[in-house]
Amino acid sequence: MGIYEKYFLPKLLNMAMKSPELSKLRSQLVPMATGKVLEVGIGSGLNLPFYQKGVHVTGVDPSVELKSYAQEVADEHNLAVEFLSQGCADLPIEKDSFDTAVVTWSLCTIPDPLEALEEIRRVLKPNGKLVFIEHGKSNEAKVARLQNRINPLWRVIGGGCNLNRQPDDMINNNGFKLETLTEGYIPGPKFATYNYRGIASIA
């Protein structure tokens, strides 16, 4: 890991993901998580203030640097959070363990998102649900072409983030069934602000 990824990128990500528009989406979707919750890509813990009281959160993220931010948020809000500092493959968790999985702006960055979805499905209970907010490929052809062109550079700058993944298809075609889906732009440059959010159940 280089100096940029270790020292600068975590601070930049934490600042960028605090925008009012993203917080508004968190406030709408995250409270839908109930029971035992697995958050994949917990990052700096920006979802934590929006969970309902009484849920128990297990957060998975490979970034030790971002975990320190998340721990501060958990302490500030008096939340019991178990942190797993690893990627989401081969989780040390038994199958059928969680009521809800939450993934927000992470499927864009996870190296193998399909493998991650398989693992999420494995640890969810049969009646479990997946709550998601992601950005990805625009429905406008012109914007999608721009996303494809700049994605190689963006992936370097953004710590592996991809602009042109299609999270709705990834979720719907890998063991889940979309129950609700809302998509569209939020304020900001179109190439980076086409968002998908909703709830999926195990197919």
C-alpha positions as CSV (number, residue, x, y, z in Angstrom):
1,M,0.0,0.0,0.0
2,G,1.4,3.4,-1.0
3,I,1.5,6.6,0.9
4,Y,-1.5,8.0,-1.0
5,E,-3.7,4.9,-0.2
6,K,-2.6,4.7,3.4
7,Y,-2.6,8.3,4.6
8,F,-4.5,10.6,2.1
9,L,-7.2,8.5,0.5
10,P,-9.0,7.5,3.8
11,K,-9.3,11.2,4.8
12,L,-10.5,12.2,1.3
13,L,-13.1,9.4,1.2
14,N,-14.3,10.2,4.7
15,M,-14.8,13.9,3.7
16,A,-16.4,13.1,0.3
17,M,-18.9,10.6,1.7
18,K,-20.2,13.2,4.3
19,S,-22.1,15.2,1.7
20,P,-25.7,16.3,2.6
21,E,-27.1,14.4,-0.4
22,L,-25.5,11.1,0.6
23,S,-26.5,11.6,4.2
24,K,-30.1,12.1,3.1
25,L,-30.0,8.8,1.2
26,R,-28.5,7.1,4.3
27,S,-31.3,8.5,6.5
28,Q,-33.9,6.9,4.1
29,L,-32.4,3.5,3.6
30,V,-30.2,2.5,6.6
31,P,-33.1,2.6,9.2
32,M,-34.7,-0.3,7.2
33,A,-32.0,-2.6,8.5
34,T,-33.3,-4.7,11.5
35,G,-32.0,-7.4,13.8
36,K,-28.5,-8.6,13.4
37,V,-26.9,-6.5,10.6
38,L,-23.9,-7.2,8.5
39,E,-22.5,-4.0,6.9
40,V,-20.1,-4.7,4.0
41,G,-17.8,-1.8,3.4
42,I,-18.5,0.0,6.6
43,G,-15.7,2.4,5.8
44,S,-15.6,5.3,8.2
45,G,-18.9,4.4,9.8
46,L,-21.1,7.1,8.3
47,N,-24.1,4.8,8.3
48,L,-23.9,4.1,12.0
49,P,-25.9,7.1,13.3
50,F,-28.8,6.0,11.1
51,Y,-29.4,2.5,12.4
52,Q,-32.4,1.8,14.6
53,K,-31.8,1.4,18.3
54,G,-31.3,-2.3,19.3
55,V,-29.7,-3.5,16.1
56,H,-26.3,-5.2,16.4
57,V,-23.9,-4.3,13.6
58,T,-21.0,-6.3,12.3
59,G,-18.9,-4.1,10.0
60,V,-16.5,-5.5,7.4
61,D,-13.9,-3.5,5.7
62,P,-10.2,-4.1,4.8
63,S,-9.1,-0.5,5.6
64,V,-7.6,-0.3,9.1
65,E,-7.3,3.5,8.6
66,L,-11.0,3.9,8.0
67,K,-11.9,1.6,10.9
68,S,-10.4,4.2,13.3
69,Y,-13.0,6.7,12.1
70,A,-15.8,4.2,12.4
71,Q,-14.8,3.3,15.9
72,E,-15.0,7.0,16.9
73,V,-18.5,7.2,15.4
74,A,-19.6,4.0,17.2
75,D,-18.3,5.3,20.5
76,E,-19.9,8.7,20.0
77,H,-23.3,7.1,19.4
78,N,-22.9,4.4,22.0
79,L,-23.3,1.6,19.5
80,A,-22.1,-2.0,19.9
81,V,-20.2,-2.7,16.6
82,E,-18.0,-5.7,15.9
83,F,-15.4,-4.9,13.3
84,L,-13.8,-7.4,10.9
85,S,-10.8,-5.9,9.2
86,Q,-10.8,-7.9,6.0
87,G,-12.4,-8.2,2.6
88,C,-15.8,-9.8,2.3
89,A,-14.6,-13.1,0.9
90,D,-14.5,-16.1,3.2
91,L,-16.0,-14.3,6.2
92,P,-15.4,-16.1,9.5
93,I,-19.2,-16.3,10.0
94,E,-21.6,-19.2,10.0
95,K,-24.3,-19.3,7.3
96,D,-27.8,-18.0,8.0
97,S,-26.4,-15.6,10.7
98,F,-27.8,-12.2,9.8
99,D,-31.3,-10.6,9.4
100,T,-30.0,-7.8,7.2
101,A,-27.0,-6.9,5.1
102,V,-26.2,-3.3,4.2
103,V,-23.9,-2.2,1.4
104,T,-23.5,1.5,0.5
105,W,-21.2,2.8,-2.2
106,S,-19.0,-0.3,-1.9
107,L,-19.9,-2.6,-4.7
108,C,-18.2,-0.1,-6.9
109,T,-14.9,-0.8,-5.2
110,I,-14.9,-4.4,-4.0
111,P,-12.5,-6.3,-6.4
112,D,-15.0,-9.1,-7.0
113,P,-18.5,-7.9,-6.3
114,L,-20.1,-11.1,-7.4
115,E,-18.1,-13.1,-4.9
116,A,-19.1,-10.6,-2.3
117,L,-22.8,-11.0,-3.1
118,E,-22.4,-14.8,-2.9
119,E,-20.9,-14.4,0.6
120,I,-23.6,-12.0,1.7
121,R,-26.2,-14.4,0.6
122,R,-24.5,-17.2,2.4
123,V,-24.5,-15.4,5.8
124,L,-28.1,-14.0,5.5
125,K,-31.0,-15.9,6.9
126,P,-33.4,-17.3,4.3
127,N,-35.8,-14.5,5.0
128,G,-33.1,-11.9,5.2
129,K,-32.8,-8.7,3.2
130,L,-30.2,-6.7,1.5
131,V,-30.3,-2.9,1.8
132,F,-28.2,-1.1,-0.8
133,I,-27.2,2.3,-2.0
134,E,-24.7,2.4,-4.9
135,H,-23.5,4.5,-7.7
136,G,-22.8,3.2,-11.2
137,K,-23.5,3.2,-14.9
138,S,-25.7,6.0,-16.1
139,N,-28.8,5.3,-18.1
140,E,-27.7,8.0,-20.6
141,A,-25.5,6.6,-23.3
142,K,-23.4,9.8,-23.6
143,V,-22.7,9.8,-19.9
144,A,-22.0,6.0,-19.9
145,R,-19.4,6.4,-22.6
146,L,-17.7,9.1,-20.6
147,Q,-17.7,6.9,-17.6
148,N,-16.1,4.1,-19.6
149,R,-13.4,6.5,-20.9
150,I,-12.4,7.9,-17.5
151,N,-12.8,4.8,-15.4
152,P,-9.2,3.6,-15.6
153,L,-7.9,6.9,-14.2
154,W,-10.8,7.2,-11.7
155,R,-10.1,3.7,-10.4
156,V,-6.6,4.9,-9.5
157,I,-7.6,8.1,-7.9
158,G,-10.6,6.6,-6.1
159,G,-8.8,3.7,-4.5
160,G,-10.4,1.1,-6.8
161,C,-13.8,2.7,-7.3
162,N,-15.4,2.0,-10.6
163,L,-17.9,4.4,-12.3
164,N,-19.4,1.9,-14.7
165,R,-20.6,-1.1,-12.8
166,Q,-24.3,-1.8,-12.8
167,P,-25.3,-2.8,-9.2
168,D,-29.0,-3.5,-9.9
169,D,-28.0,-6.2,-12.4
170,M,-25.3,-7.6,-10.2
171,I,-27.7,-7.9,-7.3
172,N,-30.7,-9.2,-9.3
173,N,-28.6,-11.8,-11.2
174,N,-26.7,-13.2,-8.2
175,G,-29.1,-14.9,-5.8
176,F,-31.2,-11.9,-5.0
177,K,-34.5,-10.5,-6.1
178,L,-35.1,-6.8,-6.2
179,E,-38.0,-5.8,-4.1
180,T,-37.6,-2.0,-4.5
181,L,-35.3,0.0,-6.8
182,T,-34.9,3.7,-7.2
183,E,-32.3,5.1,-9.6
184,G,-31.3,8.5,-10.9
185,Y,-28.9,11.3,-10.5
186,I,-28.1,13.2,-7.3
187,P,-26.5,16.6,-7.4
188,G,-23.0,16.6,-8.7
189,P,-21.2,15.7,-11.9
190,K,-23.3,13.2,-13.9
191,F,-20.4,10.8,-14.5
192,A,-20.2,10.1,-10.7
193,T,-23.7,10.7,-9.4
194,Y,-26.0,8.1,-11.0
195,N,-27.3,6.2,-7.9
196,Y,-29.2,3.0,-7.4
197,R,-30.9,2.2,-4.0
198,G,-33.4,-0.2,-2.7
199,I,-34.0,-3.5,-1.0
200,A,-33.5,-7.1,-2.2
201,S,-34.5,-10.4,-0.8
202,I,-32.9,-13.8,-1.3
203,A,-34.3,-15.3,-4.5
